[in-house]
Amino acid sequence: MEITGFTGADEEMKLVNMLFESSNSIKRMALRGDAIGQQLMMNVPTTSDRGWWNFAEQVLNWTCNAP
């Protein structure tokens, strides 16, 4: 799943939270946008039990842990 134009607005953060809370089938998520940065990473849902976030080249990627 890829979300482009991500700004970190409340509505977008709620959508990301809702997606993670409602589905265990997400294997990868990429957030792309001008607001992507280290500060925004602090506000993205914590999913350490299911995967990890990685920030590179203005893209925040989440990858599922191997089963």
C-alpha positions as CSV (number, residue, x, y, z in Angstrom):
1,M,0.0,0.0,0.0
2,E,1.3,3.5,-0.8
3,I,-0.1,6.8,0.3
4,T,1.3,9.7,-1.8
5,G,1.0,13.4,-0.9
6,F,1.1,12.5,2.8
7,T,1.3,15.6,5.0
8,G,0.8,14.1,8.5
9,A,-2.5,15.9,9.0
10,D,-4.8,14.5,11.7
11,E,-7.1,12.9,9.1
12,E,-4.2,11.1,7.5
13,M,-2.8,9.9,10.8
14,K,-6.3,8.6,11.7
15,L,-6.5,6.7,8.4
16,V,-3.1,5.0,9.0
17,N,-4.1,4.1,12.6
18,M,-7.4,2.7,11.4
19,L,-5.7,0.6,8.7
20,F,-3.3,-1.0,11.2
21,E,-6.0,-1.5,13.8
22,S,-8.4,-3.1,11.4
23,S,-6.1,-5.4,9.4
24,N,-3.3,-7.8,10.0
25,S,-2.9,-8.5,6.3
26,I,-0.9,-5.3,5.6
27,K,2.6,-6.4,4.5
28,R,4.1,-3.1,3.4
29,M,3.1,0.6,3.6
30,A,4.9,3.6,2.1
31,L,4.1,7.2,3.0
32,R,5.4,9.8,0.5
33,G,5.0,13.5,0.8
34,D,6.7,16.8,1.6
35,A,6.1,16.5,5.4
36,I,7.8,13.1,5.7
37,G,10.7,13.4,8.2
38,Q,12.1,12.3,11.4
39,Q,9.6,14.4,13.5
40,L,6.7,12.8,11.7
41,M,8.0,9.3,12.4
42,M,7.4,10.0,16.1
43,N,3.6,10.3,15.4
44,V,3.1,7.3,13.1
45,P,1.4,4.3,14.7
46,T,3.7,2.0,16.7
47,T,3.6,-1.5,15.2
48,S,6.8,-2.9,16.7
49,D,5.1,-6.3,17.3
50,R,4.2,-6.6,13.6
51,G,7.0,-4.8,11.7
52,W,9.2,-1.8,11.6
53,W,9.4,1.7,10.0
54,N,12.3,2.8,7.9
55,F,13.0,6.4,6.7
56,A,15.0,6.8,3.5
57,E,14.9,9.5,0.7
58,Q,11.8,11.3,1.9
59,V,9.8,8.0,2.1
60,L,8.7,6.4,5.3
61,N,8.3,2.6,4.7
62,W,6.7,0.0,7.0
63,T,7.6,-3.6,6.5
64,C,5.9,-6.6,8.1
65,N,8.0,-8.9,10.2
66,A,8.6,-12.3,8.6
67,P,6.1,-14.9,9.9
